[in-house]
């Protein structure tokens, strides 16, 4: 089951510009592995504006699976997978 949300977060990147750690509340969480990454680029034809997000599915050191995305200079924690 996937739990969806949009929580602003801070992210530290490695040399390949992949998430290395992110915040949950005030605590930093270590990223053990980047499982997947993709780009959502849609609504480019719309007058309301284009949506371009860089998504990462990551696994934490305690085996939690989360989804992060970057959009317009900001990071968001967008999901948790059970």
N, CA, C and O atoms as a GROMACS GRO file, in nm:
protein
  328
    1UNK      N    1   0.085  -0.118   0.000
    1UNK     CA    2   0.000   0.000   0.000
    1UNK      C    3   0.090   0.124   0.000
    1UNK      O    4   0.193   0.127   0.067
    2UNK      N    5   0.050   0.224  -0.074
    2UNK     CA    6   0.125   0.349  -0.080
    2UNK      C    7   0.047   0.458  -0.008
    2UNK      O    8  -0.072   0.477  -0.032
    3UNK      N    9   0.114   0.529   0.079
    3UNK     CA   10   0.055   0.644   0.148
    3UNK      C   11   0.108   0.769   0.080
    3UNK      O   12   0.229   0.786   0.069
    4UNK      N   13   0.019   0.856   0.033
    4UNK     CA   14   0.058   0.976  -0.041
    4UNK      C   15   0.043   1.100   0.045
    4UNK      O   16  -0.052   1.114   0.121
    5UNK      N   17   0.140   1.191   0.032
    5UNK     CA   18   0.137   1.320   0.099
    5UNK      C   19   0.233   1.414   0.027
    5UNK      O   20   0.302   1.372  -0.066
    6UNK      N   21   0.238   1.537   0.067
    6UNK     CA   22   0.329   1.636   0.009
    6UNK      C   23   0.386   1.717   0.125
    6UNK      O   24   0.328   1.818   0.166
    7UNK      N   25   0.500   1.672   0.176
    7UNK     CA   26   0.563   1.734   0.292
    7UNK      C   27   0.695   1.797   0.248
    7UNK      O   28   0.784   1.725   0.201
    8UNK      N   29   0.710   1.929   0.260
    8UNK     CA   30   0.840   1.989   0.227
    8UNK      C   31   0.950   1.927   0.314
    8UNK      O   32   0.930   1.903   0.432
    9UNK      N   33   1.065   1.902   0.253
    9UNK     CA   34   1.176   1.840   0.324
    9UNK      C   35   1.307   1.899   0.273
    9UNK      O   36   1.313   1.961   0.168
   10UNK      N   37   1.412   1.878   0.350
   10UNK     CA   38   1.547   1.914   0.306
   10UNK      C   39   1.618   1.787   0.265
   10UNK      O   40   1.597   1.681   0.324
   11UNK      N   41   1.701   1.798   0.162
   11UNK     CA   42   1.770   1.681   0.108
   11UNK      C   43   1.917   1.713   0.089
   11UNK      O   44   1.953   1.820   0.040
   12UNK      N   45   2.003   1.619   0.128
   12UNK     CA   46   2.146   1.626   0.097
   12UNK      C   47   2.171   1.534  -0.021
   12UNK      O   48   2.121   1.421  -0.024
   13UNK      N   49   2.249   1.582  -0.119
   13UNK     CA   50   2.276   1.504  -0.239
   13UNK      C   51   2.418   1.451  -0.239
   13UNK      O   52   2.508   1.510  -0.180
   14UNK      N   53   2.437   1.337  -0.307
   14UNK     CA   54   2.572   1.285  -0.325
   14UNK      C   55   2.634   1.348  -0.450
   14UNK      O   56   2.575   1.438  -0.508
   15UNK      N   57   2.750   1.301  -0.490
   15UNK     CA   58   2.820   1.360  -0.605
   15UNK      C   59   2.746   1.339  -0.736
   15UNK      O   60   2.764   1.416  -0.831
   16UNK      N   61   2.663   1.235  -0.744
   16UNK     CA   62   2.583   1.210  -0.864
   16UNK      C   63   2.447   1.279  -0.859
   16UNK      O   64   2.360   1.254  -0.943
   17UNK      N   65   2.429   1.367  -0.759
   17UNK     CA   66   2.305   1.443  -0.740
   17UNK      C   67   2.185   1.354  -0.709
   17UNK      O   68   2.073   1.382  -0.751
   18UNK      N   69   2.212   1.246  -0.634
   18UNK     CA   70   2.106   1.159  -0.583
   18UNK      C   71   2.089   1.186  -0.434
   18UNK      O   72   2.185   1.224  -0.368
   19UNK      N   73   1.968   1.165  -0.380
   19UNK     CA   74   1.949   1.187  -0.237
   19UNK      C   75   2.040   1.097  -0.153
   19UNK      O   76   2.050   0.976  -0.177
   20UNK      N   77   2.105   1.158  -0.056
   20UNK     CA   78   2.193   1.087   0.036
   20UNK      C   79   2.130   1.084   0.176
   20UNK      O   80   2.151   0.990   0.252
   21UNK      N   81   2.051   1.188   0.208
   21UNK     CA   82   1.978   1.198   0.335
   21UNK      C   83   1.866   1.299   0.316
   21UNK      O   84   1.873   1.387   0.230
   22UNK      N   85   1.762   1.285   0.399
   22UNK     CA   86   1.650   1.379   0.395
   22UNK      C   87   1.597   1.398   0.536
   22UNK      O   88   1.625   1.318   0.625
   23UNK      N   89   1.520   1.504   0.556
   23UNK     CA   90   1.467   1.529   0.690
   23UNK      C   91   1.325   1.475   0.704
   23UNK      O   92   1.244   1.481   0.612
   24UNK      N   93   1.300   1.422   0.823
   24UNK     CA   94   1.166   1.384   0.868
   24UNK      C   95   1.148   1.459   0.997
   24UNK      O   96   1.206   1.423   1.099
   25UNK      N   97   1.067   1.564   0.993
   25UNK     CA   98   1.061   1.653   1.108
   25UNK      C   99   1.195   1.724   1.118
   25UNK      O  100   1.239   1.786   1.022
   26UNK      N  101   1.260   1.715   1.232
   26UNK     CA  102   1.391   1.776   1.251
   26UNK      C  103   1.506   1.677   1.235
   26UNK      O  104   1.623   1.717   1.234
   27UNK      N  105   1.474   1.549   1.222
   27UNK     CA  106   1.578   1.445   1.216
   27UNK      C  107   1.621   1.418   1.072
   27UNK      O  108   1.538   1.416   0.981
   28UNK      N  109   1.752   1.398   1.052
   28UNK     CA  110   1.805   1.357   0.923
   28UNK      C  111   1.797   1.206   0.912
   28UNK      O  112   1.834   1.134   1.005
   29UNK      N  113   1.750   1.157   0.797
   29UNK     CA  114   1.737   1.014   0.771
   29UNK      C  115   1.834   0.977   0.659
   29UNK      O  116   1.834   1.039   0.553
   30UNK      N  117   1.918   0.875   0.682
   30UNK     CA  118   2.016   0.830   0.584
   30UNK      C  119   1.949   0.748   0.474
   30UNK      O  120   1.865   0.663   0.503
   31UNK      N  121   1.985   0.774   0.350
   31UNK     CA  122   1.937   0.696   0.236
   31UNK      C  123   2.038   0.584   0.210
   31UNK      O  124   2.153   0.610   0.176
   32UNK      N  125   1.994   0.460   0.227
   32UNK     CA  126   2.082   0.346   0.206
   32UNK      C  127   2.095   0.313   0.057
   32UNK      O  128   2.200   0.268   0.011
   33UNK      N  129   1.986   0.336  -0.020
   33UNK     CA  130   1.988   0.302  -0.162
   33UNK      C  131   1.882   0.381  -0.237
   33UNK      O  132   1.772   0.402  -0.187
   34UNK      N  133   1.917   0.425  -0.357
   34UNK     CA  134   1.819   0.481  -0.450
   34UNK      C  135   1.770   0.365  -0.535
   34UNK      O  136   1.847   0.307  -0.611
   35UNK      N  137   1.643   0.331  -0.520
   35UNK     CA  138   1.586   0.215  -0.589
   35UNK      C  139   1.547   0.248  -0.732
   35UNK      O  140   1.568   0.168  -0.823
   36UNK      N  141   1.492   0.367  -0.752
   36UNK     CA  142   1.445   0.406  -0.885
   36UNK      C  143   1.444   0.558  -0.894
   36UNK      O  144   1.441   0.627  -0.792
   37UNK      N  145   1.446   0.609  -1.016
   37UNK     CA  146   1.433   0.752  -1.038
   37UNK      C  147   1.368   0.774  -1.174
   37UNK      O  148   1.390   0.697  -1.268
   38UNK      N  149   1.289   0.879  -1.184
   38UNK     CA  150   1.224   0.912  -1.310
   38UNK      C  151   1.183   1.058  -1.309
   38UNK      O  152   1.184   1.124  -1.205
   39UNK      N  153   1.147   1.107  -1.427
   39UNK     CA  154   1.103   1.246  -1.442
   39UNK      C  155   0.960   1.246  -1.493
   39UNK      O  156   0.927   1.180  -1.591
   40UNK      N  157   0.875   1.322  -1.425
   40UNK     CA  158   0.738   1.347  -1.470
   40UNK      C  159   0.738   1.486  -1.533
   40UNK      O  160   0.764   1.585  -1.465
   41UNK      N  161   0.709   1.493  -1.660
   41UNK     CA  162   0.705   1.620  -1.733
   41UNK      C  163   0.573   1.626  -1.806
   41UNK      O  164   0.554   1.558  -1.908
   42UNK      N  165   0.480   1.705  -1.755
   42UNK     CA  166   0.345   1.709  -1.810
   42UNK      C  167   0.289   1.850  -1.809
   42UNK      O  168   0.349   1.942  -1.752
   43UNK      N  169   0.177   1.868  -1.871
   43UNK     CA  170   0.106   1.995  -1.882
   43UNK      C  171   0.189   2.104  -1.951
   43UNK      O  172   0.165   2.223  -1.930
   44UNK      N  173   0.286   2.064  -2.033
   44UNK     CA  174   0.368   2.162  -2.104
   44UNK      C  175   0.285   2.242  -2.203
   44UNK      O  176   0.324   2.352  -2.244
   45UNK      N  177   0.170   2.188  -2.241
   45UNK     CA  178   0.081   2.255  -2.336
   45UNK      C  179  -0.017   2.350  -2.268
   45UNK      O  180  -0.086   2.427  -2.335
   46UNK      N  181  -0.025   2.346  -2.136
   46UNK     CA  182  -0.125   2.420  -2.060
   46UNK      C  183  -0.085   2.565  -2.034
   46UNK      O  184   0.032   2.594  -2.011
   47UNK      N  185  -0.182   2.653  -2.038
   47UNK     CA  186  -0.157   2.792  -2.002
   47UNK      C  187  -0.133   2.808  -1.852
   47UNK      O  188  -0.070   2.904  -1.808
   48UNK      N  189  -0.185   2.713  -1.773
   48UNK     CA  190  -0.168   2.717  -1.627
   48UNK      C  191  -0.027   2.680  -1.584
   48UNK      O  192   0.012   2.705  -1.469
   49UNK      N  193   0.048   2.622  -1.672
   49UNK     CA  194   0.187   2.594  -1.639
   49UNK      C  195   0.226   2.448  -1.644
   49UNK      O  196   0.146   2.358  -1.615
   50UNK      N  197   0.348   2.428  -1.679
   50UNK     CA  198   0.409   2.298  -1.690
   50UNK      C  199   0.440   2.241  -1.552
   50UNK      O  200   0.468   2.315  -1.458
   51UNK      N  201   0.434   2.109  -1.540
   51UNK     CA  202   0.474   2.039  -1.419
   51UNK      C  203   0.592   1.950  -1.455
   51UNK      O  204   0.580   1.861  -1.539
   52UNK      N  205   0.705   1.975  -1.392
   52UNK     CA  206   0.825   1.893  -1.415
   52UNK      C  207   0.882   1.855  -1.278
   52UNK      O  208   0.931   1.940  -1.204
   53UNK      N  209   0.874   1.727  -1.246
   53UNK     CA  210   0.922   1.677  -1.117
   53UNK      C  211   1.024   1.566  -1.139
   53UNK      O  212   1.008   1.482  -1.228
   54UNK      N  213   1.128   1.565  -1.057
   54UNK     CA  214   1.229   1.460  -1.058
   54UNK      C  215   1.203   1.371  -0.936
   54UNK      O  216   1.225   1.414  -0.823
   55UNK      N  217   1.157   1.249  -0.960
   55UNK     CA  218   1.120   1.156  -0.853
   55UNK      C  219   1.232   1.058  -0.821
   55UNK      O  220   1.308   1.018  -0.908
   56UNK      N  221   1.240   1.022  -0.692
   56UNK     CA  222   1.334   0.920  -0.645
   56UNK      C  223   1.260   0.827  -0.548
   56UNK      O  224   1.196   0.874  -0.454
   57UNK      N  225   1.269   0.698  -0.571
   57UNK     CA  226   1.223   0.600  -0.473
   57UNK      C  227   1.348   0.556  -0.399
   57UNK      O  228   1.445   0.510  -0.459
   58UNK      N  229   1.345   0.570  -0.267
   58UNK     CA  230   1.465   0.542  -0.187
   58UNK      C  231   1.433   0.443  -0.075
   58UNK      O  232   1.318   0.426  -0.034
   59UNK      N  233   1.540   0.378  -0.027
   59UNK     CA  234   1.528   0.290   0.089
   59UNK      C  235   1.618   0.346   0.200
   59UNK      O  236   1.733   0.381   0.175
   60UNK      N  237   1.563   0.355   0.320
   60UNK     CA  238   1.639   0.404   0.434
   60UNK      C  239   1.722   0.291   0.494
   60UNK      O  240   1.709   0.175   0.455
   61UNK      N  241   1.806   0.326   0.590
   61UNK     CA  242   1.890   0.226   0.655
   61UNK      C  243   1.807   0.127   0.737
   61UNK      O  244   1.856   0.018   0.768
   62UNK      N  245   1.683   0.162   0.772
   62UNK     CA  246   1.597   0.068   0.845
   62UNK      C  247   1.496   0.002   0.751
   62UNK      O  248   1.396  -0.053   0.797
   63UNK      N  249   1.523   0.006   0.620
   63UNK     CA  250   1.445  -0.060   0.516
   63UNK      C  251   1.309   0.002   0.491
   63UNK      O  252   1.220  -0.064   0.438
   64UNK      N  253   1.290   0.127   0.529
   64UNK     CA  254   1.170   0.200   0.492
   64UNK      C  255   1.181   0.245   0.346
   64UNK      O  256   1.288   0.289   0.303
   65UNK      N  257   1.073   0.235   0.271
   65UNK     CA  258   1.072   0.274   0.131
   65UNK      C  259   0.989   0.404   0.119
   65UNK      O  260   0.873   0.408   0.158
   66UNK      N  261   1.052   0.508   0.065
   66UNK     CA  262   0.989   0.639   0.054
   66UNK      C  263   1.008   0.695  -0.087
   66UNK      O  264   1.094   0.652  -0.163
   67UNK      N  265   0.924   0.792  -0.118
   67UNK     CA  266   0.934   0.861  -0.246
   67UNK      C  267   0.958   1.009  -0.220
   67UNK      O  268   0.886   1.072  -0.142
   68UNK      N  269   1.058   1.064  -0.286
   68UNK     CA  270   1.091   1.206  -0.279
   68UNK      C  271   1.080   1.264  -0.419
   68UNK      O  272   1.101   1.193  -0.518
   69UNK      N  273   1.049   1.393  -0.429
   69UNK     CA  274   1.062   1.458  -0.558
   69UNK      C  275   1.112   1.600  -0.543
   69UNK      O  276   1.094   1.664  -0.439
   70UNK      N  277   1.176   1.648  -0.651
   70UNK     CA  278   1.229   1.784  -0.660
   70UNK      C  279   1.149   1.856  -0.767
   70UNK      O  280   1.131   1.805  -0.878
   71UNK      N  281   1.100   1.976  -0.734
   71UNK     CA  282   1.024   2.057  -0.829
   71UNK      C  283   1.052   2.203  -0.801
   71UNK      O  284   1.033   2.251  -0.689
   72UNK      N  285   1.098   2.275  -0.903
   72UNK     CA  286   1.119   2.419  -0.895
   72UNK      C  287   1.202   2.461  -0.774
   72UNK      O  288   1.168   2.556  -0.704
   73UNK      N  289   1.311   2.390  -0.750
   73UNK     CA  290   1.404   2.427  -0.645
   73UNK      C  291   1.366   2.383  -0.505
   73UNK      O  292   1.432   2.421  -0.408
   74UNK      N  293   1.262   2.302  -0.491
   74UNK     CA  294   1.219   2.256  -0.359
   74UNK      C  295   1.203   2.103  -0.361
   74UNK      O  296   1.168   2.043  -0.462
   75UNK      N  297   1.230   2.043  -0.244
   75UNK     CA  298   1.214   1.898  -0.225
   75UNK      C  299   1.090   1.868  -0.144
   75UNK      O  300   1.053   1.944  -0.054
   76UNK      N  301   1.025   1.753  -0.177
   76UNK     CA  302   0.907   1.708  -0.106
   76UNK      C  303   0.915   1.558  -0.080
   76UNK      O  304   0.961   1.481  -0.164
   77UNK      N  305   0.870   1.519   0.038
   77UNK     CA  306   0.850   1.380   0.070
   77UNK      C  307   0.707   1.351   0.026
   77UNK      O  308   0.612   1.408   0.080
   78UNK      N  309   0.691   1.262  -0.073
   78UNK     CA  310   0.558   1.246  -0.134
   78UNK      C  311   0.492   1.111  -0.111
   78UNK      O  312   0.376   1.094  -0.147
   79UNK      N  313   0.562   1.016  -0.051
   79UNK     CA  314   0.497   0.890  -0.027
   79UNK      C  315   0.580   0.794   0.057
   79UNK      O  316   0.702   0.805   0.069
   80UNK      N  317   0.508   0.698   0.115
   80UNK     CA  318   0.569   0.588   0.191
   80UNK      C  319   0.506   0.459   0.142
   80UNK      O  320   0.383   0.449   0.133
   81UNK      N  321   0.587   0.362   0.112
   81UNK     CA  322   0.536   0.234   0.062
   81UNK      C  323   0.547   0.130   0.172
   81UNK      O  324   0.651   0.118   0.237
   82UNK      N  325   0.440   0.056   0.192
   82UNK     CA  326   0.439  -0.052   0.292
   82UNK      C  327   0.480  -0.182   0.228
   82UNK      O  328   0.485  -0.285   0.296
   0.00000   0.00000   0.00000
